[in-house]
Amino acid sequence: MKTHYFVFALTLFALASAGVIAFQEDAAPEDSTEPQRQYQIEIDGQSFDLPLGEAADITVNGKAHRVTLTVKPYVSFAYKGVAFEVPQYFSCQLDDSDPFLKMWDMSSGDASLLLQSYEEDISAQMLKAILVPGIKAQFEGLRIGEEPVTFKYGKDQSLKGTKLSINLPDVTILQEIYVFEHREKSFAMIIQDAREFNAGPSEQYTEVYERLQETLKLWD
């Protein structure tokens, strides 16, 4: 299983004026197998520790308020005008060891979203002619299905791509490969799911696919 990196965004109820936060008395921390993140907010120069996911009482100008610090369910990505959101529990790993290629691998369980940005001059047509055969060559000798596919996103936008079905002994790997140009750069986006024989899409695949359809934007 791939190493996962925890990438997330926070949402916080903001107060414009100073206040007081009421907490319980100090208590022994609960057992945990991993180090725990700590959270703090600052209001008009005053710093307050906040427990994640627990309500805290704040008094502002004599009025009591109850606020809760939570983790948003999605994280945002943006590079060279390509922007979208993925579930916050997906790991994100960047490989920029090649000066002509940046590659982000966002994954959870059996589902992965791979985005490649090519920093050198290569057309989308040429990239597609290289990329799809290159993926198929990695699985030489296996039965591989290939068919055209369309990824619909936003209101009425779409990307044309290729769907590969790679049949391994115990699992089928499905890859939707989309190659496109944006801001004079070529990108490759690969949406992947690994499924047991005759099984439907994984929950992680369904969630990231639908969120990508809702949030993908190519900014000028």
FENVENUR-V983507 format. One record per run of one state. SS is the DSSP state (alpha for helix, beta for strand, coil for the rest). FROM is the first residue (numbers start at 1). TO is the last residue. Records with the same first field share a line. If there is no record, write none. Layout:
SS = FROM-TO  FROM-TO
This chain:
coil = 1-9  12-19  23-38  44-45  51-51  53-54  61-62  72-73  80-81  88-90  96-100  109-110  119-123  139-142  154-156  168-170  183-184  197-202  216-216  219-220
beta = 10-11  20-22  39-43  46-50  52-52  55-60  63-71  74-79  82-87  91-95  101-108  111-118  143-153  157-167  171-182  185-196  217-218
alpha = 124-138  203-215
